[in-house]
Amino acid sequence: MKNYLLILLFIYSFPVMAQQKDNLVQALPYSKVKSAKDFIFLSGQIGINSATGLLVTSSFEAEVHQVMKNIGILLHEKELTYSDLVNVTIYLKSMDNYPITNQVYRSYFTGDFPARVCIAVTDLPAKANIEIAATALNQTNFSAENKQLIRRFLEEVRSGKNPDRAGLYMADTLLAHQLNAEAETTVKRTPQNYAEHVKEFLTLYGNFHFEITEIIAEGDRVYVRWKQTGKHMATIDGHPATGKPIIEIASAVYRLENGKIKEYWIQIDRLGLEKQL
């Protein structure tokens, strides 16, 4: 009878202990992925195969591959790829494994590598030999914000409505790459002399109408095409004012850095403009 009771107690306690263990794992105080504005933070990943729930132990190389695959799964859930990673931290129990780590790690990238640090540690969760944490840039949000910034810049400053607000959108010094008859020239600009440049347009074309006809953003660059409609109010390239309507078609690519325009490439239909003069 005593032995029978011990068996019953064992059978009862086993699922309870298993449940407590599962609850402990589920209750760990961290999120696998956390978004913060333009960045996605990935918690440290170890080489556990999600299908088996076990650490890959066939070889250290296989363990690293599993870690990278786990990172790839988290990135995929956010519609990102390894190329969106901007910062990586690697934890190794043995620096003897550093060469193999680099060999496997390198195989998951096709372009520039993210910034990285590698730290030697005495132990890791689940007796893993490697753990990797990472930060990714959410290009979708980043591009959308840049697109809105350039739209506001064009509608407020380049349109001639308020050129003196150029400093809100432009770096203290920026490069302007100008394409004219297939010849490219580059000049340095400041927000102040860009504002004077727009005011000159107002002298030449009067209170012109400025219309954005297309705007596309990807990463730190924004492409824009516009149509500017004004009147021939002053001498342009030796042509005296006529007061006639004049249209300018142009396109530009803006590169942003730290939330401001740092560089741009502009191309204008000079031949079309010349014919109207």
C-alpha angles and dihedrals in degrees: 000000000000092000090049091055092049090053091050091049091050093049091048096045096048097068090041092055091045091050091049090051091050091049090050091053092046091048096056106134102242143081120233090219129019127183122211115177106292096356136079116204118205117201118230113292125208129192099273115141106227091210094059101021088226133119113254106245104164090102140337089250091056090048092054091048089053091051091052091047090052089052089049091054092053091047091049091054087060092043090250134125137210088270088066092062113110102172134025133184119197123196117198128186089204126028086205084080093056096100093051090046091055092046094054095036092053092056092067096061131071101177136025117344121238121247110276147187128192120205130190114225135181097229144001136200117284089011089284119168095215138026127184128196122186147183123216131194114235098225093187094062091037093053093045092053092048090049092054092047093053091045091054091046093053096043094046106030111017091042089065094242095115113356093166089071091069090109090067091064107026133069117245088258125017139170121245114198109198123195116204123165090341091304116117124209127180124208132178116240137187126203088252097056091040088057089052088049091057092046087055088057089055089054093049100040105019120224094343127193114244120200128181106217098179137007127180128175133196123168111312095347132082125191118206135180120192145177121219119194121190142125133274096254102156142018111296120188090339095313112124119230116277102173089231122139114269129191128203122197115194144156133202142182116216124199116204129204125183091351097308138092108265101168140002141186117211132188124185131190093246095168092054090049092048092053091054091053 
